[in-house]
Amino acid sequence: MEIRSLDIPEEVLQFYLDSGIEKLYPPQAEAIEKGLLDGKNILAAIPTASGKTLLAELAMLKSISKGGKALYIVPLRALASEKFDRFREFSSIDLKNGKDRGVRVGISTGDFESRDEWLGSNDIIVATSEKTDSLLRNGTAWMEEITTIVVDEVHLLDSANRGPTLEVTLTKLMKLNPECQIIALSATIGNAYEVADWLGAGLVRSEWRPTDLREGVYYGGNINFRGSQKLIAASSKDDAINIILDTLEDGGQCLVFESSRRNSVGFARRAGAKVSQLLDRPTRDALDSIVEQVLENGETEASKVLAQCIRNGTAFHHAGLNSAHRRLVEDGFRENKIKVICSTPTLAAGLNLPARRVIIRSYKRFDSNFGMQPIPVLEYKQMAGRAGRPHLDPYGESVLVAKSYGEMQQLFDNYIDADAEDIWSKLGAENALRTHILSTIVNGFANARDGLMEFIEATFFAHQNDTWGLMEVVDDCIDFLKEHDMLKGDTRLVATPFGNLVSMLYVDPLSAATMLDGLDKAENITELTLMHLVCKTPDMRQLYLRSGDYELINDFVITHAEEFSEIPNQFKDTDYEWFLAEVKTALLVLDWINERPMDDISKSFNVGEGDIHALAELSEWLMHSLSRLARVRGHPAADMAGMLEKRIHYGARPELMELVGIRGIGRVRARRLYDSGLKTVEDIRKADPAVIGKLIGTKTAGKLLREIGMHIDIDPGNPDDVGSKTMDSLIGNEQSTFSDFEK
């Protein structure tokens, strides 16, 4: 189908023609035939790189040309940023819909207590499902103006963590905007027809790909495909490294999926020793530039390991990396400078990083209850789908690795020739329903038990199951919310002011009850008391206990017993080990706010920089909630919690709060300035700029002085100086080198 034949504004047509898109792929043409541009709901269950995003773009732009507004829902922040960058390219499209400007795009992924009304001036808003849920809870006015909703990765309805929120959010949006067009995008799923039926959507289901995908299993020196083999030369004892070298010699790149972070790092290091031998001088020079940025943006030993891998043309990618490192790895791979990325499955969850060949070294994952278990077919399909760069590679190959002939046959049967599993709603559990029942009443979608059941009847859960079994769970949730003063009433249910606040804060009602109950029980409230209460909530992600942790943390608990609101009986209570895990998590965050070096925290707790930032972000949100809840209840701990919230944000002691509040001056530079006698903004104003430059670097000093309103020439005699340039020219020409922890 020619793109010229579509019923879209001329400006949109010209944008795509200028982008080199003249024809639609077969699945895209099918979506058009099923009413995509006529406002019909569509579920596109098609492989990665088959053009799902273009379908969403066409529907959104057509709607905007008629004065509408689009909401693009994604599961991950990284994916939100990627889509935001893409949609900003529409700023050149003037749809002449009375606004006399190009398409405006906004993004919202954090601050769950904010209405973000300012986003309403945009034509496209990109948000995570959790942020969308919080916008609904907070009564954001522009949500009622949405005319097109795009749901990316809709198969995550099956996720125990994210699924219930996505499901309830979609149900609310369909009730709020019944005439709204819904475009749901997914990889191939077993029961796509069932999801489409729930959404009232036309189903576009296809296995078509723009780049041919060959799926095989490596065994016996060959990649074995159905009906053919490909011999792989053996220059290493590691089969996967041999497959990589074969790919690189043919001009391709590789993604390697491993079962754990440790294995990802180890394999990237081993592969680098061989890959480096194939790199030419221009590539080495380009990699050296990335290495410098990695070292500038990291504090831990892991950054040095990553830098060494990148110097050799390989990299690892997992949630333990800080966000700056993840971006550097992804961009380096897209630019074909980094040749191999070894990753945990995080990379398969939506980021656009295709490669000539995908190697799945391990198809099993560790499960704390059952040990090593095979991954789902859907997860395999997500990984395999990364093989083949459209318009760049003649084909893509995904390769599983087998150790025996029998295992090879099993991999063909269980993965390559298998269909993806059906997805199932996870809304039926009390921990999933509790928070959504409260928000449903707060939002006015229901005001009685019968109304709640009617709302649930509109969910995907009800589409798949009888709901009579949920009535008892709903009653238990209502009783809990009443008991903790979040709901009141019998025939008519009304959220109390406290219940409204809990919903707006976006915390689990059990978290709110846990924190306030802990405050009431605590006799001696300290920073440890509050930090443990935050880490005790179901909203917090606790660290695992390692074999050597039990004794150390138990000793700590004994010596600080009076600072805990409650300690389980270690001999009678089975929850004692869970309690120790909560304490361990609290100790990590306390180390963070007391300025313990990142590398020390990383080694002590066996976590990466990314984990530390993630735990700090969670803690900050929950400490903010604790402060707000305590203030409403008139509890004296509210101020202490408020200060802790600020300290968690910056990772610093109280005396640094003024300095770290200056944009771009994080805790490390702030400490350097403070310890040198520059303790306030006024001290900095009075100081010699050359002295500041020596403490934190000339370029950073330039930014600092500009931030506080000073425009002063740097002393050209300073050996760290770049010459006689003014501060303004320094700032204008500088590339940002602030490390992730200093943002």
C-alpha positions in Angstrom: 0.0 0.0 0.0 1.4 3.4 -1.0 1.5 6.0 1.8 0.3 8.6 -0.7 -3.1 6.7 -0.8 -3.7 7.3 2.9 -6.3 9.7 4.2 -3.9 11.9 6.2 -3.0 15.6 6.1 -0.6 16.7 3.4 1.9 17.9 6.0 2.0 14.4 7.6 2.3 12.8 4.2 5.2 15.0 3.3 6.9 14.3 6.6 7.0 10.6 6.0 7.9 11.0 2.3 10.9 13.2 3.4 11.8 10.4 5.9 12.0 7.9 3.0 8.8 6.1 3.8 6.8 5.5 0.6 5.1 2.2 1.2 3.5 0.5 4.1 4.4 -3.0 5.4 1.7 -5.7 5.0 0.7 -5.5 8.7 0.5 -1.8 8.5 -1.7 -2.0 5.4 -4.0 -4.4 7.2 -4.4 -2.0 10.1 -5.4 0.8 7.7 -8.0 -1.6 6.1 -9.4 -2.4 9.6 -10.1 1.3 10.3 -6.9 2.7 11.9 -7.4 6.1 10.3 -11.2 6.0 10.8 -11.0 6.1 14.6 -11.4 2.3 15.1 -9.6 0.5 18.0 -6.7 -1.7 16.8 -4.6 -4.3 18.5 -1.4 -4.9 16.5 0.2 -8.2 17.6 3.2 -8.3 15.3 6.9 -8.9 15.6 9.5 -6.4 16.7 10.6 -4.0 13.9 7.5 -4.7 11.9 6.3 -1.1 12.1 4.0 -0.9 15.2 5.1 2.6 16.1 4.2 4.0 12.7 0.6 2.8 13.2 0.5 4.7 16.4 2.0 7.8 14.8 -0.5 7.8 12.0 -3.5 7.5 14.3 -2.2 10.2 16.7 -1.4 12.7 13.9 -4.7 12.1 12.2 -6.5 12.7 15.5 -4.4 15.8 16.3 -5.2 17.3 12.8 -8.9 17.3 13.9 -8.1 19.1 17.2 -7.5 16.0 19.3 -4.9 15.0 21.9 -3.0 11.7 22.2 -1.6 9.8 25.2 1.2 7.3 24.6 1.5 4.8 27.5 4.8 2.9 27.9 6.0 0.5 30.7 9.5 1.9 31.2 11.0 5.3 31.6 13.8 4.5 29.2 11.2 3.7 26.6 9.3 6.9 27.4 12.4 8.9 26.7 13.0 7.1 23.4 9.5 7.7 22.2 9.6 11.3 23.4 12.8 11.9 21.3 11.1 10.4 18.3 7.8 12.3 18.5 9.7 15.6 19.0 10.6 15.3 15.3 6.9 16.1 14.6 7.5 19.7 15.7 8.1 20.5 12.0 4.6 19.4 11.1 2.1 22.3 11.0 -1.3 20.7 11.0 -3.0 24.1 10.8 -5.6 23.1 13.4 -6.0 26.6 14.7 -2.8 26.5 16.8 -0.4 27.8 14.1 2.5 25.7 15.3 4.1 22.3 14.9 3.0 19.3 16.9 3.9 19.7 20.6 5.1 16.7 22.7 5.4 16.4 26.5 6.7 13.7 28.8 5.8 12.7 32.3 7.2 9.8 34.2 7.7 10.8 37.9 6.3 12.9 40.8 3.2 10.8 41.4 1.5 13.6 43.5 1.5 16.1 40.7 -1.4 16.9 38.3 1.0 18.1 35.6 -1.7 20.3 34.2 1.0 22.1 32.1 1.2 19.0 30.0 -2.3 19.8 28.7 -0.8 22.3 26.2 0.8 19.4 24.3 -0.7 17.4 21.5 1.1 14.2 22.4 1.9 13.2 26.0 4.2 10.3 26.7 3.8 8.7 30.1 4.4 5.4 32.0 1.4 3.4 33.0 2.0 4.3 36.7 2.2 8.0 35.9 -1.0 7.8 33.9 -2.7 6.1 36.8 -1.5 8.9 39.2 -2.7 11.6 36.8 -6.1 10.0 36.9 -6.0 9.8 40.7 -5.1 13.4 41.0 -7.9 14.6 38.8 -5.8 16.0 35.9 -8.3 18.0 33.8 -6.7 17.3 30.4 -7.2 13.6 30.7 -10.8 14.1 29.6 -9.5 15.7 26.4 -7.7 12.6 25.2 -8.9 11.3 21.9 -6.3 8.7 21.1 -4.6 6.3 23.5 -1.7 4.2 22.5 -0.7 1.3 24.8 2.8 0.1 24.0 3.8 -3.5 25.2 0.1 -4.3 26.1 1.1 -7.9 26.8 2.4 -6.6 30.1 -1.2 -7.0 31.3 0.3 -10.4 32.3 2.9 -8.9 34.6 2.3 -9.4 38.3 4.0 -6.1 39.1 2.8 -3.8 36.3 -0.2 -5.6 34.9 -2.9 -4.6 37.4 -2.1 -0.9 37.2 -2.1 -1.0 33.4 -5.4 -2.9 33.4 -7.2 -0.6 35.8 -5.8 2.5 34.1 -7.1 1.3 30.7 -10.4 0.5 32.2 -10.7 4.0 33.7 -9.7 5.7 30.5 -12.2 3.7 28.5 -14.9 4.8 31.0 -13.7 8.4 31.1 -13.4 8.8 27.3 -15.8 6.1 25.8 -15.3 7.6 22.3 -11.5 7.5 22.5 -9.6 5.5 19.9 -7.3 2.8 21.5 -4.2 1.5 19.6 -2.6 -1.4 21.5 0.8 -2.6 20.5 2.4 -5.9 21.4 4.7 -8.7 20.4 3.0 -11.8 19.3 0.9 -13.3 22.2 -1.1 -16.5 22.3 -4.5 -15.0 23.1 -4.3 -11.7 21.2 -7.9 -12.2 20.1 -9.0 -12.1 23.7 -7.2 -8.8 24.5 -8.6 -7.4 21.2 -12.1 -8.5 22.2 -11.8 -6.8 25.6 -10.7 -3.5 23.9 -13.3 -3.7 21.2 -10.5 -3.6 18.7 -9.7 -5.0 15.3 -6.9 -7.5 15.5 -3.9 -7.3 13.2 -1.9 -10.4 13.8 1.1 -11.3 11.7 4.5 -12.9 11.7 5.7 -10.7 8.8 9.1 -8.9 9.3 10.9 -6.5 7.1 14.1 -8.4 7.7 14.1 -12.2 7.5 14.6 -13.9 10.9 16.3 -17.2 11.0 16.0 -19.0 14.3 18.5 -21.8 15.1 20.3 -23.7 17.8 24.1 -24.0 18.0 25.4 -27.5 18.6 28.3 -29.5 17.3 30.2 -26.7 15.7 27.2 -25.5 13.6 24.2 -23.2 13.9 21.4 -25.6 13.0 18.3 -24.2 11.3 15.3 -26.1 10.1 16.7 -27.6 6.9 20.2 -26.1 6.9 23.4 -25.6 8.9 26.0 -23.0 9.2 29.5 -24.0 10.1 31.2 -21.8 12.8 35.0 -21.7 12.9 36.4 -22.7 16.4 39.0 -20.2 17.5 37.9 -20.1 21.1 36.8 -22.7 23.7 33.6 -20.7 24.2 31.0 -21.5 21.6 29.3 -18.1 22.0 32.5 -16.2 21.4 33.0 -18.2 18.1 29.5 -17.2 17.0 30.3 -13.6 17.8 33.6 -13.6 15.8 31.8 -15.2 12.9 29.2 -12.3 13.0 31.7 -9.6 13.3 33.9 -10.9 10.4 30.7 -10.7 8.3 30.2 -7.0 9.3 27.4 -7.6 11.8 26.9 -6.9 15.5 25.7 -9.1 18.3 23.4 -9.0 21.3 24.1 -11.7 23.9 21.5 -12.6 26.5 22.7 -14.0 29.8 20.9 -15.3 32.9 22.4 -12.9 35.4 24.3 -9.7 35.8 27.4 -11.5 36.9 27.4 -13.7 33.9 26.8 -10.7 31.6 29.8 -8.9 32.9 32.0 -12.0 32.9 31.1 -12.9 29.3 31.6 -9.3 28.1 35.1 -9.3 29.5 36.0 -12.7 28.0 34.6 -11.8 24.6 36.4 -8.5 24.6 39.8 -10.2 24.5 38.9 -11.7 21.1 36.8 -8.9 19.7 39.5 -6.3 20.3 41.7 -8.1 17.7 39.2 -7.3 15.0 38.9 -3.6 15.6 40.4 -1.0 13.2 42.0 2.3 14.3 39.0 4.6 13.7 36.8 2.3 15.7 39.4 2.2 18.6 39.5 6.0 18.6 35.7 6.2 18.7 35.6 3.7 21.6 38.3 5.7 23.5 35.9 8.6 23.5 33.1 6.5 25.0 35.5 5.2 27.6 36.4 8.7 28.8 32.7 9.5 29.2 32.1 6.2 31.1 34.9 7.1 33.6 33.6 10.6 34.0 30.1 9.4 34.7 30.8 6.7 37.3 32.1 6.4 40.8 32.5 2.6 41.2 34.9 -0.1 40.3 32.2 -1.4 37.9 32.6 1.7 35.7 36.3 0.8 35.2 35.3 -2.8 34.2 32.7 -1.4 31.8 35.3 1.1 30.4 37.8 -1.8 29.8 35.1 -3.8 28.0 34.2 -0.9 25.8 37.8 -0.3 25.0 37.8 -3.8 23.6 34.5 -3.3 21.6 32.1 -5.1 24.0 29.8 -3.9 26.8 27.4 -5.2 29.4 24.0 -3.8 30.0 21.8 -4.4 33.1 19.8 -2.6 35.7 22.8 -2.2 37.9 24.3 0.4 35.6 23.6 4.0 36.1 21.4 5.7 33.5 24.4 7.6 32.0 26.2 4.4 31.4 23.2 2.7 29.9 22.8 5.6 27.4 26.4 5.5 26.5 26.3 1.7 25.8 23.1 2.0 23.8 24.2 5.0 21.7 27.6 3.4 21.1 25.9 0.2 19.9 23.5 2.1 17.6 26.4 3.9 16.1 28.2 0.6 15.4 31.1 1.5 17.6 30.4 -1.1 20.3 30.2 -4.5 18.5 28.8 -6.7 21.2 26.4 -6.1 24.2 25.9 -8.8 26.7 22.7 -8.2 28.6 20.2 -9.5 31.0 16.7 -9.5 29.6 16.1 -5.8 30.4 17.3 -5.0 26.8 14.6 -7.1 25.3 11.8 -5.2 27.1 11.2 -2.5 24.4 14.4 -0.6 23.7 15.2 -0.3 20.0 18.6 -2.0 19.7 18.5 -4.5 16.9 21.6 -6.5 15.9 22.6 -8.9 13.1 22.7 -11.8 15.5 21.1 -12.5 18.9 22.8 -15.2 21.0 20.8 -16.6 23.9 23.5 -18.3 26.0 21.1 -19.3 28.8 17.4 -19.9 28.4 16.9 -20.5 32.1 16.4 -18.0 35.0 16.8 -18.4 38.7 13.5 -18.6 40.7 13.8 -18.3 44.4 11.2 -20.9 44.9 12.1 -23.4 42.2 15.7 -22.8 41.2 16.7 -22.5 37.6 13.6 -22.5 35.4 13.1 -22.2 31.6 12.1 -18.7 30.4 8.6 -18.3 28.8 8.3 -18.5 25.0 7.1 -14.9 24.9 10.4 -13.8 26.5 12.3 -15.9 24.0 10.4 -14.3 21.1 11.2 -10.8 22.5 14.9 -11.6 22.5 14.9 -13.3 19.1 12.9 -10.4 17.7 16.0 -8.1 18.2 17.8 -10.0 15.4 18.1 -8.1 12.1 18.4 -4.3 11.6 15.8 -3.2 9.1 17.3 -1.6 6.0 20.8 -2.4 7.3 21.1 -6.2 7.6 20.1 -8.7 4.8 18.8 -11.0 7.6 18.8 -11.5 11.3 19.6 -14.7 13.2 18.7 -15.7 16.7 20.8 -18.6 18.2 20.1 -20.7 21.3 23.1 -22.7 22.6 22.7 -26.4 23.3 25.1 -28.8 25.0 23.6 -32.1 23.6 21.6 -33.3 20.7 18.6 -34.0 22.9 18.7 -30.5 24.3 18.9 -29.1 20.7 15.7 -30.9 19.8 14.0 -29.6 23.0 14.9 -26.1 22.1 13.4 -26.4 18.6 10.2 -27.9 20.1 9.9 -25.6 23.1 10.9 -22.3 21.7 11.6 -22.0 17.9 8.5 -23.9 16.8 6.3 -23.0 19.8 3.6 -20.4 20.1 3.8 -17.6 22.7 1.8 -18.2 25.9 -1.6 -16.7 26.6 -1.6 -13.7 28.9 -3.7 -13.6 32.0 -4.9 -10.8 34.2 -3.2 -10.5 37.6 -5.9 -8.2 39.1 -7.5 -10.8 41.3 -5.2 -10.7 44.3 -5.9 -8.5 47.4 -2.6 -6.7 47.2 -3.4 -5.7 43.6 -7.0 -4.7 44.3 -6.5 -2.8 47.5 -4.9 0.3 46.0 -7.2 0.3 43.0 -10.4 0.0 45.0 -9.4 3.1 46.9 -8.5 5.1 43.8 -11.6 4.0 42.0 -13.7 5.5 44.8 -11.6 8.6 45.1 -11.9 9.2 41.3 -15.7 8.8 41.5 -15.8 5.7 39.2 -17.7 3.9 41.9 -19.3 4.9 45.2 -20.7 1.6 46.5 -19.8 -2.0 46.7 -22.1 -2.8 43.7 -20.5 0.1 41.8 -17.1 -1.4 42.5 -18.2 -4.8 41.2 -19.7 -3.1 38.1 -16.3 -1.4 37.5 -14.5 -4.7 37.9 -16.8 -6.2 35.3 -15.3 -3.8 32.8 -11.7 -5.1 33.4 -9.7 -7.7 31.5 -9.9 -9.9 34.6 -13.7 -10.0 34.2 -13.3 -10.6 30.5 -11.4 -13.8 31.3 -13.0 -14.9 34.5 -16.2 -15.1 36.5 -16.1 -12.3 39.1 -18.2 -13.9 41.8 -15.0 -15.2 43.4 -13.7 -11.6 43.8 -16.6 -10.4 46.0 -15.0 -11.7 49.2 -11.6 -10.1 48.2 -13.3 -6.8 47.5 -15.1 -7.0 50.9 -11.8 -7.6 52.6 -10.2 -4.6 50.9 -13.2 -2.4 51.9 -12.9 -3.5 55.5 -9.2 -2.8 55.5 -9.7 0.7 54.1 -12.4 1.5 56.6 -10.3 0.1 59.5 -7.5 2.5 58.6 -9.7 5.6 58.1 -9.4 5.7 54.3 -13.0 4.9 53.5 -16.3 5.5 55.4 -19.9 4.7 54.9 -22.0 1.5 54.5 -24.4 1.8 51.6 -22.5 4.6 50.1 -18.7 4.5 50.2 -16.8 7.8 50.5 -13.1 8.4 50.7 -12.0 10.3 53.8 -9.5 13.2 53.5 -6.8 10.8 54.6 -7.9 8.2 52.0 -7.8 11.0 49.3 -4.2 11.8 50.4 -3.1 8.2 50.3 -4.5 7.8 46.8 -2.9 11.0 45.6 0.5 10.1 47.1 0.3 6.9 45.0 1.3 4.6 47.8 -0.3 1.2 48.6 -2.8 1.8 51.4 -1.0 -1.0 53.3 2.2 1.1 53.1 0.4 4.1 54.5 -1.0 2.0 57.4 2.4 0.4 58.0 4.2 3.7 58.3 1.7 5.4 60.6 1.3 2.3 62.7 5.1 2.3 63.1 5.1 5.9 64.1 2.5 5.3 66.8 4.5 2.3 68.2 7.9 3.9 68.1 9.2 5.3 71.4 12.6 6.7 70.3 12.3 8.0 66.7 15.6 8.5 64.9 16.7 8.5 61.2 17.0 4.8 61.4 13.4 4.5 62.7 12.0 6.4 59.8 14.2 4.8 57.2 13.2 1.3 58.4 9.5 2.2 58.3 9.9 3.3 54.7 11.8 0.1 53.8 9.2 -2.0 55.6 6.4 -1.1 53.2 5.2 -3.3 50.3 6.1 -0.4 47.9 9.8 -0.8 48.7 12.1 -3.2 47.0 14.1 -5.0 49.7 17.6 -6.3 49.2 18.3 -10.0 49.5 20.1 -11.4 52.5 23.4 -13.0 51.6 24.9 -15.8 53.7 27.2 -13.5 55.7 24.5 -10.9 56.3 22.4 -12.6 59.0 24.9 -12.4 61.8 26.1 -8.8 61.0 22.7 -7.3 60.7 21.3 -9.2 63.6 24.1 -7.8 65.8 23.3 -4.3 64.5 19.6 -4.8 65.4 20.5 -5.8 68.9 22.7 -2.7 69.5 20.0 -0.4 68.0 16.9 -2.2 69.3 15.4 0.9 70.8 15.3 2.7 67.4 12.9 0.2 65.8 9.2 0.5 66.2 8.8 -3.3 66.4 11.2 -6.3 66.2 9.8 -9.7 65.4 10.8 -12.6 67.7 13.7 -14.2 66.0 13.0 -17.6 67.5 9.2 -17.7 67.0 8.4 -15.4 64.1 9.1 -16.6 60.6 9.2 -13.0 59.4 12.5 -12.2 61.2 14.6 -12.8 58.1 12.3 -10.5 56.1 12.8 -7.9 58.9 16.6 -8.3 58.5 16.3 -7.7 54.8 14.3 -4.5 55.5 17.1 -3.3 57.9 19.8 -4.1 55.3 17.9 -2.0 52.7 17.6 0.9 55.3 21.3 0.7 56.0 22.1 1.1 52.3 20.0 4.3 52.1 21.5 5.6 55.3 25.0 5.1 53.9 23.9 7.0 50.8 22.6 10.1 52.7 25.7 10.0 55.0 27.9 10.4 51.9 29.6 7.0 52.0 31.5 6.7 48.7 29.4 5.0 46.0 32.0 2.3 45.4 32.1 1.4 49.1 28.3 1.0 49.1 28.4 -1.0 45.9 30.9 -3.5 47.3 29.4 -3.7 50.7 25.9 -4.4 49.5 26.8 -6.2 46.2 24.7 -3.8 44.1 25.4 -1.5 41.2 25.1 2.3 40.9 21.8 1.8 39.1 20.5 -0.1 42.0 21.6 2.5 44.5 19.9 5.3 42.5 16.7 3.2 42.1 16.5 2.4 45.9 17.2 6.1 46.7 14.4 7.2 44.3 12.0 4.8 45.9 13.0 5.8 49.4 12.7 9.5 48.5 9.1 9.0 47.3 8.1 7.0 50.3 9.8 9.3 52.8 7.9 12.2 51.1 4.7 10.2 51.6 5.6 9.5 55.3 6.3 13.2 55.9 2.9 14.2 54.4 1.0 11.5 56.2 2.7 12.4 59.5 2.0 16.1 59.0 -1.7 15.4 58.4 -1.9 13.3 61.6 0.0 16.0 63.5 2.9 13.7 64.3 6.2 15.5 65.3 8.3 13.2 63.1 7.0 15.0 60.0 9.8 17.6 59.9 12.5 14.9 60.4 11.0 12.9 57.5 10.9 16.0 55.4 14.6 16.6 55.9 15.4 13.0 55.2 13.5 13.3 51.9 15.8 16.1 50.8 18.9 14.3 52.0 17.9 11.1 50.1 17.3 13.2 46.9 20.9 14.6 47.1 22.6 11.8 48.9 24.2 14.2 51.4 24.4 15.3 55.0 22.3 18.2 56.3 25.1 20.8 56.1 25.4 20.4 52.3 21.7 21.1 51.5 22.4 24.7 50.4 25.2 23.8 48.1 23.7 20.7 46.5 20.6 22.8 45.8 22.7 24.5 43.1 22.0 22.8 39.8 24.9 20.7 38.6 26.7 20.6 42.0 26.2 17.2 43.4 27.3 15.7 46.7 30.9 15.1 45.8 31.7 18.6 44.6 29.6 20.1 47.3 31.6 18.3 50.0 34.8 19.4 48.4 33.7 23.1 48.5 32.3 22.8 52.0 35.4 21.2 53.4 37.5 24.0 51.9 35.5 26.7 53.7 33.0 27.5 51.0 29.9 26.5 52.9 27.2 28.8 51.5 26.3 30.5 48.2 27.5 33.8 49.7 30.9 32.2 50.4 31.2 31.2 46.8 30.3 34.7 45.6 33.2 36.1 47.7 35.7 33.4 46.7 38.4 33.7 44.0 37.1 31.9 40.9 40.5 30.4 40.3 40.3 28.7 43.7 36.8 27.3 42.9 38.2 26.1 39.5 41.0 24.2 41.3 38.5 22.5 43.6 35.9 21.3 41.1 37.4 22.0 37.7 37.3 25.1 35.6 34.4 24.1 33.4 32.2 23.1 36.3 33.2 26.3 38.2 32.0 28.3 35.2 28.6 26.6 35.3 28.4 27.1 39.1 29.1 30.8 38.9 26.6 31.2 36.1 24.0 29.4 38.2 24.4 31.9 41.0 24.3 34.8 38.6 28.0 35.7 38.3 29.8 36.2 34.9 33.5 36.4 35.6 36.6 35.7 33.4 38.6 32.8 34.5 42.2 33.6 35.4 44.3 32.8 32.3 47.2 31.9 34.5 45.4 29.0 36.0 46.9 25.8 34.5 43.5 24.2 34.5 42.1 27.1 32.5 41.4 26.9 28.7 42.7 30.4 28.0 41.2 33.9 28.1 37.6 32.8 27.3 34.8 34.2 29.4 32.6 32.1 31.6 29.8 32.5 29.1 31.8 31.1 26.3 33.0 28.2 28.5 29.5 27.4 29.4 28.2 27.7 25.9 30.8 25.3 24.5 31.0 22.8 27.3 29.6 19.3 26.8 27.9 18.1 30.0 30.1 15.8 32.0 28.1 15.7 35.2 28.0 12.2 36.5 24.6 10.6 37.1 24.8 10.9 40.8 25.3 14.6 40.6 22.2 15.4 38.6 
